[in-house]
Amino acid sequence: MCDKIKPDCVDWPATVGFKDKGSKIPAVRNPFDVAANCNQAFLACEKVIGKPLHGLNGIDIQNCDLGGDKKAVSIQRKNLLAMVWQLVRQHALQILGNKSEADVLAWANE
């Protein structure tokens, strides 16, 4: 999704299991490969948004849908939704012609 919003923001050679995109390792072999992909996804999100996401990292993406403590899973889902919502916001501003939020707000209040 990040690569569609901002091309070349994903470091494909650093990912695992995306051979058609240029991954050096053709298949996911263990949980560490999954963690590496989640970290790459997180870094791509930060590049698209253009701001650091403090208090979040790739592990929040990886552990989002695990069973166990309902409260911990709920918090991690909120973190993932926060990242996705920022991507949606950035994409919407891009569709509107790379306007700023202030421009959109001024237009809406006309």
C-alpha positions, 0 to 999 in steps of 0.5 A: 500500500505504501509503495502505491501511495509513494513509489520507491518508499519500500526498500524491496531488497531488504524484504523477505519473500517478494522475489518479483520485487527484488527481495534477496531472500525468496521465501519467509523461513521463520518468525524473524523474517516476518519481523523484518518485513513488519519493520520494513512496512513500518519504515515505509509508512514513516516515509509516506507520512513524512513524520516519525511515529513515536512509540510504534514499531514493526512489532506492533504490526506483527503482534496485532492479531495474536490471541492472549491478553485481550487488552494488549491485542486491543492496544496493538490494533489501535496502533495499527489503525493509527498507522493505516489512518495516517496513510489514508489521510496522506493518500486523500491529500495526494488525491486532492492535488497535494493540498495541505490540511489547512487548504482543505479546511479552508475550502470546506469552510467556504 
